[in-house]
Amino acid sequence: MEETIRLTTAQALLRFLDNQYIEVDGEEIKLVAGVFGIFGHGVVVGLGEALAAKQNPLPFYQAKNEQGGAHAAMGFAKQNNRHRIMAVCSSIGPGALNMVTAAGTATANHIPVLFLPGDVFACRQPDPVLQQVEIPHDYTKTSGDAFRAVSRYWDRINRPEQLMSALINAFRVLTDPAETGAVTLCLPQDVQGEAYDYPEVFFARRVHHIERRIPTPGQIERSAALLKAAKKPLVICGGGVRFSGAGAALEQFCQTYHIPFGETQAGKGTILWDNPYNLSGIGTTGSLAANKLAKEADLIIPVGTRLGDFTTCSKWLFQNPACRILGINIAPFDAYKMNAEPIITDAKLMLEALNTAAPGYTSTWGNRIKAVRDEWKAEVDRLYHEDADPAPDGSPLLSQVRVLGELNDRLLPQDGIVVSGSGSIPSDMQRVWRIRVRDTYHMEYAFSCMGYEIAAALGVKIARPDREVVAIVGDGAYTMLHTELLTAVQEGKKIIIVVLDNAGFHCIDNLQHSQGIVHFGNEWKTRDAQSGRLDGASVQVDYAKNAESWGALGLRARTVDELAQAVKEALAAKGPVLIDVKTSPKSMTRGYESWWRVGTAQVSTNPEVEAAARSMAAEVVKTRKF
């Protein structure tokens, strides 16, 4: 007779999580490292009881905002190259819905996070329960259904025995390199506490084997044929290169055939900046070097990238009419994009195979690669020393790019991990940040989610306690979500937060003004009594004092010397630190032979807007249609 053990649904869930392992290239790794969450009435007496039990070995991290906790879990998984993950739990209503944005962030970035939102009573007897959203036309729908659109796998556990098949499917997706992202298991609050006689074998140590998809001879032959037919090929290094451990294979491929490469936000940091074939970022927020050569290329080889519109300049960048696309990706959905020849396989194995598939071939780029790299290096050196205009009251301000240059070139340790994710800072960093140690660039830009930065930095620090972790964040993103700074204080996890304060959402203000629209609603100004608009005095904020109120060390900088002293103090500190850096509003980088399609108004009372619409239409005709 099969041995069973009587457990609640919540107890069984945690026991299962604790026994999940993955095997990657012969190494076994314990998969689930802990649970972030906030306890509300829909989770505290069910899953909360199981987490509080002495026999539960999984650490519980007390989030201060459910979205922040989920972003911390995502930062942890991303920094671990998806080899370790965390779960996130919440109550049934606002707490659950707070996590939906983070679920979208995880899915857009292909980062595994297990979401465990509480749900209404499956028995429907306490009806409507506190925090329940009633949908009169469909009573089966709850707040948990909001996760359906942003989850790679979604389920609701209405009976304790359903947990078994649901968890098997959940981990099938969480451990699938092509499909991974947010996985959601909605947990009705009564079912969490209901008991069932689970088979003991369900809780046995389970190893999920992450097996590389081996390229077929046909895939190698087709890829080699396209390569040999090209004169000016160019590679796009995406996040899949990092996750598959293909950095060395890509370096060898580019060296063998004399092929340059540009980096996406997710791919940056896989190969060091001074590699002779590295052109830095590519696309709308890319470098002059990468974008110049991309326009001439007759073969684009995107490796492990989803080809978002920032990478392709809204399909405008590849302007050679003879240009073909060779899409190497483990995910079929991404491999087929832009009418590519899809090569659905492991990036590392494919690049290694191609290294010997075209003997004697070399591109015709010649000295152009070094020339554009030298040109771009000189431009970055200039930006790193760019001064900014003072504030209207005469007080000094720093250039945003100058701050990045000082941090990157001389103030931060080379193995420090930098984290960011929204606003103009990622644009600047993709262009100018020089990676000297692999996997030290941690950027969320598939979703560009404001508020990711500080929470993710906490997750990164949990993943890499031996490294300095620095979140570089704009004042807009800081005010959006910074509450996990308190969690960092509580946990004694030292993160350094550098707030670049330019008094507004200036990334979007730049976009707004570039399309002829007056400055409206993006600068942080008081409401003017005469105009009735937000165009009065600039709002001044002391972010260092705000950090001090959470229990962190607050520091301030308006000059290069003050910045250097603040960073020195931050590196010497034992706990979390925030450096409030006042920067000039328009001191970020601008586009380098790039373009981005936006929905500019075609009819307006403002002639500058209509002119911008005509300019937009003139560029749209240059784009690839699919």
N, C-alpha and C positions, 0 to 999 in steps of 0.2 A: 504494500500500500504506500502511496506517495506521501512523503513527509511534508507536513504543513506547519505554518506558524501563524498565529492569530495576531494581526496588526491592524491599526487604522490605515486608511488610505494614505494619510500624510506620513505616518511612520514607514509604511512600505515604500513610498516615494523616496524618502531620504536614504533608506537602506539600499535601494537600487542605485541611486546616484553615487553612493560611496563606493560601489563596486564596479564602476565603469572605467575601463582603460582603453588606450589606443596603442597600436603598434605602427611605428613609422620607420621604415628602413632598418628594421631589426631591433629598434628600441621601444620598450614598453613604457608608457607614461600614464600616470593616474590622471584621469580626464577632468573630473569636477573638483574644483578647489574651494568652493564655499558658496554662500548664499547672501546676497544683498537684499534688504527689504525694509519696509516700514509696516509695523503691525497695526491693523485696524480691526474692527469687530468681525470682518469677514475672513480673517486669516489667523488671528492671534490664538484662538482656542483650538484650532484645528492643526494647521501646519506649524503654528507657533508652539503648540505643546510638544510636537515632535522635535522641533529645533531646540527647545529648552531642555529636553531630556539629557541626562548625563551620558547616556550611551550614544548620543549623536556625535559623530566625530567631525562633521562639517562645520567650519567656522561660520558664524553669522556676523555680517557687517551691517550696522545700523545706519541706513541712508537717512538723509534729511529731506530729500525730495525723491520720489520714485523714479522720475526721469534721470536724475543724477545718479542714483544707484545703478540703474540699467546702463548708463554710459560708462560708469566705472567698470562694470562687468565686461562691457565691450572693449574698453581700453586694455583690460587685463588679457582678454582673449587675443586681441590683435597683436599685442606686444609678444605674446607667446606663440605667434605664427599659427594660431588656431589649434594648437596642440593641448591647451588647457582652457577650460571654460568656467563660467559661474552661472548660477541661477539667480533670478530676481523674483521676489514675491510682493504682493500688495493686497489690500482690501478690495471690496467689490465694485466701488463706484468711482469717485474722483481719483483715488489712488491707482486703480487699474488704468483709467484713461490717461493718467499722467505718464504711463509707460508706453503709450502708443507711438509717440514721436521717436522714442529710443528704439522701438521695434523696427520702425521704418529705417532708422539709421543703420541698424545692424543688418537688415536685409539688403539695403542698397549697397553696403560695403562687403557683403558675403562674409560676415563675422558671426560665429555661432554664439547665441545667448539663449538660455532657456527661461521663458517668461511664465510665471505661475500666478496669474491674477485670480483673486478670489471671485466668487460668483454667487448668484442668488440661490436660495434653497431649491434643490432638485425636487423635493417633495411638494413645494409650492404652498405649504400650509401657512407660514408667516408671510402674508402676501398683501400688499407689497412690503418687503423688508426695507429697513433703513438703507439709503443710498441706491435703491433699485430704480433704474430707468424703465418705465413701463412703455411698451410699444403696443398700443391697442389693437392694431391690425395683425400683429404676429407676436404672440406671447412667448415664443421660443427664443426671441432675441433679447440679449442683455448687453451691458457694457462690454462684456468679453468679445462680442461679435465684432467690435471695432478693430480687433487685432487681425481679422481675417485678411484684410486687404494688404497688410504689411508683414505677414508671416509666411515662411516657407512651408511650415506645417502647422495646422491648427486642429485642436480637439477640445472636447468638453467631457469631463469625467463624471457622468451622471450615476454610475454605480461603482462600488469599490473594485469589482473584478475587471472593469473596463481599463483600469490603470495599466494592466500588463501589456495589452496590445498597443495602447497609446504610447507607452514608454519605449517599446521596441521601435515603433515608427518614428518617435521623436529623435532617438539617437541614430537611427538610419539617416536622417536628414542632417543632424548636427555634425556628424562625422563624414559627410559627403562633400568633398572639395568643390564639386560643381554646383551643389544645391544648397549649401549651408547658408544660414542667416538666422532670423528670429524664428524660434519654435515656441508656440504658445499652447499650454495646457490649462484651460479654465477649470478652476476647482470650486464647485458649489460648496458653500460653507458647511452644510450638513454632511455632505459626503466626505469631506476632509476627516471628520471624526468617526465615521462609520467603520466597523471592523469586518474583516473577512479572513478566511483561512487560506492564506497565500501559499503556493508550493515553495518549499525551501529552495528548490533548484532555480527559481526565478531570481534569487539574490546571490547566486554564485558569481564569482569573479568573471566578468565578461570583457573580452578583448575585441575591440573593433579594429580591423586591419585596414589601414589607409594604403591601399595598393595603387601603385602608379599605372596609369593606362599606357601601355606600350604602343608606340607608333607602328603602324603597319608598313610593309614594304611599299604599298601603293601611296600612302601618305608621304613617305620619304621621297619617292620618285617624283610625285607631283610638285612637292615643295622645291626639290632640287632643280626641276625643269624651269619653274618660275624664276628661281634665283639666277640660274645661268643665262636666262633670257634678258635679265635686267642689267642696266649699266650703272644706275644710281639707286641702289636699294637703301632703305633706312628702317631701322628697328624702333618700335615703341616699347619701352620697358615698363610693363604694368605690375600691379600688385601680385599677380599670379607668379611672376618670376621670384618674388620674395617667398611666397607661401610654398612654392615647390622646391625651394632651395636651388634655384637655377642660376644664381648670380655668376658663379664661376664658369658655367657652360656658356652663358651669354657673352661674357668677356672673351672667351676663347673663340666663339663664333665670329664676333666682330673683328677680332684680331686676324683670324684666318683669312677672312674675305675682304678686309679693309672696309667695314661697314659702320657708319656712325649710328648712335642711338640717342633718342630723347626720352625723358622720364615723365611718367604720370606722377600725381601726388602719392599714390599708393606704391609705385615702383621706386620712387626716389629713396635713396639710402641703401639700396641693394648693392650698388657698385659705387666706389669712391669717386669723388668729384674730379680728381686729377687723372682718371683713366683717359688715355688719348682719344678714345672714341665717344666719350661722354659729352653730349651737347647741353646738358642740364634740362630743365623743364621744356615741355613742348605744348603748343596750343595757345589758347587765349591768354593764359597766364604763363606762357613759356618764354624761353630765351630767344634772343636775336639769332643765335647760332642754329638752334634746332629749327626754328620757323623758316629761316632762309633756305636751308637744305630740304626741308619738307616740301616746299613749293616746287622744287625741281625733281624730286624723287620719282622714279618710274615704277618702284615697287615699295609698298609700305608693308612691314611685317610687324603687326601688333601682337605682342606676346603677353598673354594673361591680363588683358585690359578690356573693360566694358565699352570703350570708345565713346565716352561721354562727350557732350558738345564742347566742353572746355578743351578736351584733348584734340578734337578735330577742327576747332574753330567753327562749330556748327556745320561741318562737312565742307568747309570753304578752303581749308589749308592745303589740301593735296591738289594743286592746280595743274600739274602736268596731265594733259589729256590722255596720255598713254599709261597713266599710273594704274597699277593693279594692287589688290589687297590680298595678302596671305595671312589669314587669321588663325593663329595658334592659341588654342584655349581649351581647358578641360571642360568648360561649359558650352554646350552646343548653341545656346541662345546668343552668347557673345561671339562665338567663332563665326557665325553667319552674317554678322553685321556689315553694312556697307558693301553688300554684294561680294563678300570675300570668298576666296577659295578656303572653305572651312577645314581646318586640321584639328580634329577633336582628340586631344591626347595630352599627356603630361609634358609640361614645358621643358623640364630638365632633360628628360629622355629624348625629346624631339630635337632640341638644340645639339645635344651630344651626337645624335645620329647625323644631323646636317653638317656637323664639323668635318665629316669625311665623305659627304655625299656629292661634293662638287670639286674634286681635286683640280688644282690649277686655276680655278676661277678667282678673279679679284675684281672689285668694283672699279669704276673710272673716276671716283671722286678725287684721287690724287692728293695734292696738297690742300685742297679746299677744306678738308676737315680741320686740319691744324690752323688754317687761316681764320676760319670763323670762330674756332675756340679761342684763339689769341685775341681776336676782336672783342669777344664777349668777356673774357677775363679782364681786359682793360676797362670795359664798361662797368663791371661789378666792382673793380677796385675804385673807380670814380664814385660810384654810389656809396661805397663803404665809408667815404670821407666827405659826403655831402653835408653841408650845413643847412640849417633851417632858419627861416625868418623868425624874429621874436614875436611874442604875443602882442596884442594891441596895447597893453599897458607897459610894454618894453621889457617884460621879464623873459628870460631865455626859454626856448623850446628846442627839442631835439628833432631831427629828421627821423621818421620811422625806419627808413632803410639804414640810416647811420646806426641806430640802436641795434638792428639786426647784425650789421657788420661788426660792431664792437663785441657783441655777445659771441658771434661765431668765430671771429678771428683771434680774439685775445682774452676774453673774460671767462667764458665757460670751459670746463674740461672737455676735451675732444670726445670722450666716451659718454658725456652727458646726453640724456634723451630729451629731445624737444618735442612738445605736443602742441598742436593747434588745430583749428578746424573751421573757421568762418571769418567773413569780412575780408579786408584787403591784406591781412597778414599772410594767409596761405599763398596769395598771389605773389607777394614779394619773396616769400621763403622758397617757393618752387623755383623761382628764377635765380635767387642769389645765395641761398644757403649752401655752404660747401660741406659735404659729408666726408669726414675723415675716419670715422669708425662705422662699420656696417650696422644697420638696424637701429640707428640713433635718431631717425627722422620719423615721427609718428603723426600723421596728418589724416584727419577725417574730411574727405571732400567729395565723396560720392553723393552725400546728402547735404553737405555744407550746413551742418546743424549748429546754430548758435547755442552755446551753453554746454557743448561737448567737452570743452578743453580742460577745465579744472577737474571735473569728475573723472574724465579719462586719465588725467595725470595721476590721480589717486590709484586707479586700477593699474596703471603702468608701474607705479612705485611698489605695489603689492607684488607684481610680477618680477620686478628687478630691484629688490631692496638694496643691492650693492651699487646702484648707479644714482647720480644726481638726476632728478627728473624736473624739467622746467616747462611750465605751461606759459606760452606766449599768447596773450589774449588781448583783444580790443576792449575798450570800456563798454561798448554795446553788448558784447558777448558776456562780459563779466556781470553786468547788471541783469542779464537774461537768466543766468543760473550759476551761482557760486557757492551754494550752500554745502557742497561736499568739502569745502575748506574746513568746516567745523568737524566733519567726519575725519579728515586728515589729522586735525588737532586731537580729536578723541582717540584715534588709533595710534598716535605718535608717529605718523608717517610723514617724513619731511618731503614736501614738494615746494618748489620755488615758483611763484606766480609773478610774471612780469606783465603788468597792465600798461598797454600803450594807450594813453588817454588823449584823444583828439576831440573830445566833447561832441560825440555824435556817431551816427551810422554813416560814416563818410564814404565807405565803399559804395553804398547805394546812392549816396548823394552825388558821387562822381558819375555813376551810370545815369542818374536822373538828369544832371546838367549836360552830359554829353549828348543827350537827345533833345536839347533845346528847352527843356523844362526849367522853370525858375527853381531856385533852391527852396524846397518845401517839405517840411515834416521829417527831415533827417538830421538836422543840426540840433544840438541840445541847447535850446534857447527858451527864455520865458515868453509868455504871451504878451504881446505889445498892446497897450491900452487903445492906441489909435487905429492900428491896422486890424486888430483882432486875431492876428496870426502869431505863430510861434517864431517870430523874428525879432525878439527883444534881446535882452542881455544874455550872454552865454552862461550856462549853468556850470558852476564850479563844484567839483566833488573831490574829497580827500579819501582815496581808496585805501591808503595806508592806515588811516584811522579806522576805516570799516574793518579791515583785516585784524587790527588790534582788538576790536570788539569781539571777534570770534576766538581770540586767544593766540593768534599768529603774530609774528614779528612784522611790523610795518615799516617800510623804508621808502624814501622819496628821491627822485633824481630829475633835474632839469638841464644838467650839463654832462659832458662826457666824463669829467672827473668825478662828479657825484654818482654817475652810473657805475663807474669802476669801483668806487668805494662801497656802494650798495651791494654789488655782486660779491665783492670780497666778504662783506659781513654775512650775506646770505649763505655763501658756501661754508662759512665757519659755524653757522647756527646749527642747533640740534633738531629744531622742529620746523613746522611750515613757516614760510616767509612770503610776503608780498612786496614787490617793488613797484611803486606808483611812478610811472615815467610820463611826463607831460610832453606830448609830441605835436608837431605842426600838422594841422588838418589835411593838407594836401601834399604830404611829403612821402607818399608811397610811389612805387614804380608805375609806369604806364605801359601800354601795349607795345610789343616789339614785332612789327609786321604780322599782327594778328587781327582777328575780327570775331565778333560775337553777335549772333542774331537775336534781337529782342523785338517785342511787339510794339513798335513805335506808332503813335496815333497818326493815321493818314490824313485826317482832317482836324484842324485846330485853329483857334483864333490867334495863336502864336505862330508867326511865320517861321521862327527858328525850329519849331517842332515839325512843321511840314517839310522844311528843308532836310531835317534829319531823316524823315520818312523816305524822302526821295533818295537820299544817300544809302539808306538801308536797302531799298529796292534794287539799287544798282549793284549792290554786292550779292544779293540773293541769287541773281542769275549766274553767278560764278560757282555756286555750290553744287556738290554732287547730290543727286535726287534720292538715292537710296544706297 
